[in-house]
Amino acid sequence: MDFRGTDDRADKRRESGLKSSEDRRDNPEKASPAIVESYVKGVHFPAQKEDLVNQARDNGAPEDVLDVLDRFSDRDYKSPIDIAREVPKAER
């Protein structure tokens, strides 16, 4: 951090135009449940895995988020809580 209390890495990320999870590309373990949930915003529940992937694509999700969603189990997801619980399982 610099003397203003800002994170130099965050400044560089903003300057490069990267989204918050794009600097984590090729490392799906870094796609947190909160990041994954943010990219499926707008999906109607219950939702299938395919619905989640399509919504994330429509919302401009980076590849790391799409990779995590691709590894989700094929089942109904009833709420964002279900998604948050599935992310750690998909990272294994």
N, C-alpha and C positions, 0 to 999 in steps of 0.2 A: 504494500500500500504506500501511496505517496503522502506527502504532508497534508493534503486536503482530505485524507481519509478515503480516497477512492482506490479501487483495485486496478492496477495497470493492465492486467490481463483483460478485464472487462472493457477497459478503454480501447485496447487493441482489437478486441472482438467487435465492438461497435464500429470502429473505424473501418474494419474489413467488411462490414455488412453481414457478418455471420449471425444466424439465429442462435439462441441460447444453447440448443443441443447440437448444432452443426460442428462446433469445435470438439465434439465428442464422437464424431463419425468413426465408424469401424470399431467402436467399443460399445456394444449394446448394453453392457452392464451399467453404463452411464446414463441411459435413458430412464430416468426416474419415473415412478408412477405419476407424479404431478405433471411431468412433461408429456407423457403419453396421454394422460387425461385431457390436457389442454388441446391436443390435436384431434381428439375425437369429440370435442364440444359440438353440440348440435345434433348428435345421433339420437334417435328415438329408441327408448328401452321398452321391452327387451330387445336386444340386438345380438345378431350373430357375429362371429369373427369377421366374416366378409363385410358386414355393415360397418364395423369398426375400421377396417383397413380402407374401405372406400371413403368414409368420412375423413379419415386422417389425410388421405391423398387430396381430397377436395380442399382441406384446410392448409395444404402446403407443407405437410410433415416431411422432415428430412429422412434420409434412408435409414438412419439408426432407429428411429421410431417405427418406421414401417417394418424393419427387420424383427423388432420385438413383437409387434402385432402379428406378423406372419407366423410366429412360433406359439401364439395363443392356442389353447385347446378349442376344438370345434364344439361349441355349446352356446346356450343362451346366456347373455350377460344382462343382468336385471338392473344394474345401477353402476355409477362410477366406482363404488366400493368394490364391486366384482372385478373391475378393470385393475384397480390398485392392488388387489390380492393376486391377480394373475401375472403381473409384471415380474415379480421375483421368480416365479415358476418358469416363465419363458426365458429367463436369463441363464438357466442351468444348462 
